Amino acid sequence: MVLELPLGPQLARTTRNYGLLPKLPAVGGNEGVGRVVAVGGSVTRLKPGDWVIPANAGLGTWRTEAVFGEEALIRVPSDLPLQSAATLGVNPCTAYRMLADFEQLQPGDSVIQNAANSSVGQAVIQIAAARGLRTINVLRGRPDIQKVTDRLKDLGAEHVITEEDLRKPETADLLKDVPQPRLALNCVGGKSSTELLRHLAPGGTMVTYGGMAKQPVVASVGLLIFKDLKLRGFWLSQWKKDHSPAEFQALILTLCDLIGRGQLTAPACSEVPLQDYQRALESAGKPFMSSKQILTM
């Protein structure tokens, strides 16, 4: 199968502790969308012209053309916005599963999350809104805080507050109109995760899926004993190992349906030609960078 890759993955920072690394030498890129230009005689599920995304991490999407077996690819509707298709396979999937798998949330329930301006955070806001859930969104203070706040509220965020404000006693009054969250989503760790725990409802769950602060999650004895809080972890690659390819494809199609109904959009993106990858890497490493760098082929 010959595949043309018009739009590659977003660039993201990684750590030495990442759980899945390719054998070197390797082509970079876990995400992206491609168009099938030719198929072999034994291919039955795909045809020329189909749009496809990687079925698993490590496919290597930083290239203009490639040949794969059909089991390595998942077909997506070709009328999706190109940026949505290119960023579909990881972050929105993570957001959907965390909202669905850890607490039985009902319309009107609330969720609290840190790093709310991240790609996962933006997807959480939109998927939660589509389900009738209310979100409390926490982010670091920054020079363009009002701009970021306005964008998140446009996506459906109910409350957007800084980590500094979350620690203030008067914040409890601000959040009185929202039910105490039963689910917290943490990708920062350190003090930020401790504050999420402090605002959880008794019996609630905090799911950790990242550690941007490179600091441990600290839960006080009192919170664990007297509120019976639960600490869980989530990694999409492990979820995919524990579930069938058909289940992952069904998840992708569910997200495609949300995109088609206008309830899920791509994160803020900046498209950069592949030959200018160094500029994309420099931009991705800047502090408070809210726009994801997308390589175009």
Summary of the structure (lengths in Angstrom):
residues: 297
radius of gyration: 19.6
end to end distance: 18.4
largest distance: 66.5
contacts: 953
relative contact order: 0.16
helix: 34%
strand: 22%
